[in-house]
């Protein structure tokens, strides 16, 4: 897992001369991205390391899935931000909510050798919340593309009814409306 964080950091650093990347990244957001992955990694790693029930033996895949889904959620937001030229804050409520619950449990495990929340239920809650956030994000991306392009999501219109000029006009209007907000 730390290898991916190092490779991602190198990839971002190698593109520093690109003009496009500085439209999306500034110093604040770059630092936020760089500290996000180590915090996420150590949160899950320490939760497994200090687990009194040895969760790494019983539910190792669930812990990996919880970490991986949070990585996928942030990576998805970063991919969309590169297209829309928007800034990405990786510290989203859904992710920080899971971390806070894991940190509360971690504190109790280290100092009291007991857990506040059942570890298995807690990790499945983190998985559920992160999966719901990913699905919600994907649905909103589809909805925005549908609105911008003036197309239907799951139906195909006959080619004769599509007016390409209207699609282009809708995209231009939507782009101007987004800039004015």
C-alpha positions as CSV (number, residue, x, y, z in Angstrom):
1,X,0.0,0.0,0.0
2,X,2.7,2.6,0.7
3,X,4.2,1.8,-2.7
4,X,1.1,3.2,-4.4
5,X,1.4,6.4,-2.3
6,X,5.0,6.8,-3.3
7,X,4.3,6.1,-7.0
8,X,1.3,8.5,-7.0
9,X,3.5,11.2,-5.4
10,X,6.2,10.6,-8.0
11,X,3.6,10.8,-10.8
12,X,2.2,14.1,-9.6
13,X,5.7,15.5,-9.0
14,X,6.9,14.4,-12.5
15,X,4.0,16.5,-14.1
16,X,4.9,19.7,-12.2
17,X,6.0,21.4,-15.4
18,X,2.6,20.9,-17.1
19,X,0.4,24.0,-17.2
20,X,-2.7,21.9,-16.9
21,X,-1.7,20.5,-13.5
22,X,-1.3,23.9,-11.9
23,X,-4.9,24.7,-12.8
24,X,-6.0,21.8,-10.6
25,X,-3.2,21.8,-8.0
26,X,-1.9,24.5,-5.8
27,X,0.3,24.2,-2.8
28,X,-2.5,23.7,-0.3
29,X,-4.2,20.9,-2.3
30,X,-0.9,19.3,-3.2
31,X,0.0,19.1,0.5
32,X,-3.5,17.7,1.4
33,X,-3.1,15.0,-1.2
34,X,0.4,14.1,0.1
35,X,-0.7,13.7,3.7
36,X,-4.0,12.0,2.9
37,X,-2.6,8.6,1.9
38,X,-0.1,8.2,4.8
39,X,-2.9,9.1,7.3
40,X,-5.3,6.6,5.6
41,X,-2.7,3.9,5.5
42,X,-1.6,4.3,9.1
43,X,-5.2,4.5,10.3
44,X,-6.0,1.1,8.9
45,X,-2.6,-0.4,9.7
46,X,-2.7,0.6,13.4
47,X,-6.3,-0.5,13.6
48,X,-5.2,-4.0,12.6
49,X,-2.0,-3.9,14.6
50,X,-3.6,-3.0,17.9
51,X,-6.7,-5.2,17.4
52,X,-7.5,-7.3,20.5
53,X,-9.5,-9.7,18.3
54,X,-6.7,-10.0,15.7
55,X,-8.9,-8.6,12.9
56,X,-6.0,-9.1,10.4
57,X,-6.5,-12.9,10.8
58,X,-10.3,-13.0,10.6
59,X,-11.2,-10.1,8.3
60,X,-8.1,-9.2,6.5
61,X,-9.9,-8.7,3.1
62,X,-12.4,-6.4,4.7
63,X,-9.7,-4.2,6.1
64,X,-8.0,-4.1,2.7
65,X,-11.3,-3.4,1.0
66,X,-12.0,-0.5,3.4
67,X,-8.7,1.1,2.6
68,X,-9.0,0.4,-1.1
69,X,-12.4,1.9,-1.4
70,X,-11.3,5.1,0.2
71,X,-8.3,5.2,-2.3
72,X,-10.7,4.6,-5.2
73,X,-13.0,7.3,-4.0
74,X,-10.2,9.9,-3.9
75,X,-8.8,8.7,-7.2
76,X,-12.2,9.0,-8.8
77,X,-12.5,12.6,-7.5
78,X,-9.0,13.4,-8.8
79,X,-9.8,12.0,-12.3
80,X,-13.0,14.1,-12.5
81,X,-11.1,17.2,-11.3
82,X,-8.5,16.9,-14.1
83,X,-11.4,17.1,-16.6
84,X,-13.4,19.8,-14.9
85,X,-10.4,21.8,-13.6
86,X,-11.7,21.8,-10.0
87,X,-9.7,21.5,-6.8
88,X,-10.0,18.2,-4.8
89,X,-10.1,18.0,-1.1
90,X,-9.4,14.4,-0.2
91,X,-10.6,14.9,3.4
92,X,-14.3,14.3,2.7
93,X,-16.9,13.8,5.4
94,X,-17.5,10.2,4.5
95,X,-13.8,9.3,4.8
96,X,-13.1,11.4,7.9
97,X,-16.3,9.9,9.5
98,X,-14.8,6.4,9.1
99,X,-11.4,7.5,10.3
100,X,-12.9,9.1,13.5
101,X,-14.7,5.9,14.4
102,X,-11.5,3.9,13.7
103,X,-9.5,6.4,15.8
104,X,-11.9,6.2,18.7
105,X,-11.7,2.5,18.6
106,X,-7.9,2.6,18.3
107,X,-7.6,4.9,21.3
108,X,-9.7,2.5,23.3
109,X,-7.7,-0.5,22.1
110,X,-4.3,1.1,23.0
111,X,-5.2,2.5,26.4
112,X,-8.0,0.2,27.7
113,X,-7.3,-2.9,25.6
114,X,-11.0,-3.0,24.8
115,X,-13.0,-1.8,21.9
116,X,-15.8,0.8,21.9
117,X,-17.3,-0.5,18.6
118,X,-17.3,-4.1,17.4
119,X,-14.4,-4.1,14.9
120,X,-16.0,-6.3,12.3
121,X,-19.2,-4.2,12.2
122,X,-17.2,-1.0,12.2
123,X,-15.1,-2.0,9.2
124,X,-18.3,-3.1,7.3
125,X,-19.9,0.3,8.2
126,X,-16.8,2.0,6.7
127,X,-17.1,-0.2,3.6
128,X,-20.8,0.6,3.2
129,X,-20.5,4.3,3.7
130,X,-17.6,4.6,1.2
131,X,-19.3,2.4,-1.4
132,X,-22.4,4.5,-1.1
133,X,-20.3,7.7,-1.5
134,X,-18.7,6.2,-4.7
135,X,-22.1,5.2,-6.1
136,X,-23.5,8.7,-5.4
137,X,-20.4,10.4,-7.0
138,X,-20.7,8.2,-10.1
139,X,-24.5,8.9,-10.4
140,X,-23.8,12.7,-10.2
141,X,-21.1,12.5,-12.8
142,X,-23.5,10.7,-15.2
143,X,-26.3,13.3,-14.4
144,X,-24.0,16.2,-15.2
145,X,-22.7,14.7,-18.4
146,X,-26.3,14.0,-19.4
147,X,-27.2,17.6,-18.8
148,X,-24.1,19.0,-20.5
149,X,-24.4,16.8,-23.6
150,X,-28.2,16.9,-23.8
151,X,-28.5,13.1,-24.1
152,X,-30.5,10.4,-22.3
153,X,-28.7,8.1,-20.0
154,X,-30.0,4.6,-20.8
155,X,-31.9,5.1,-24.1
156,X,-30.6,5.7,-27.6
157,X,-32.3,8.3,-29.8
158,X,-32.4,7.8,-33.5
159,X,-29.6,9.7,-35.3
160,X,-32.1,11.9,-37.2
161,X,-33.5,13.4,-34.0
162,X,-30.2,14.4,-32.6
163,X,-29.3,18.0,-33.4
164,X,-25.5,18.4,-32.9
165,X,-25.8,22.2,-32.8
166,X,-28.1,22.0,-29.8
167,X,-25.8,19.6,-28.0
168,X,-22.9,22.0,-28.5
169,X,-25.0,25.0,-27.4
170,X,-26.1,23.2,-24.2
171,X,-22.4,22.4,-23.4
172,X,-21.4,26.0,-23.9
173,X,-24.3,27.3,-21.8
174,X,-23.6,24.9,-19.0
175,X,-19.9,25.7,-19.1
176,X,-20.7,29.5,-18.8
177,X,-23.2,28.9,-16.0
178,X,-20.7,26.9,-14.0
179,X,-18.1,29.7,-14.4
180,X,-20.5,32.3,-13.2
181,X,-21.4,30.4,-10.0
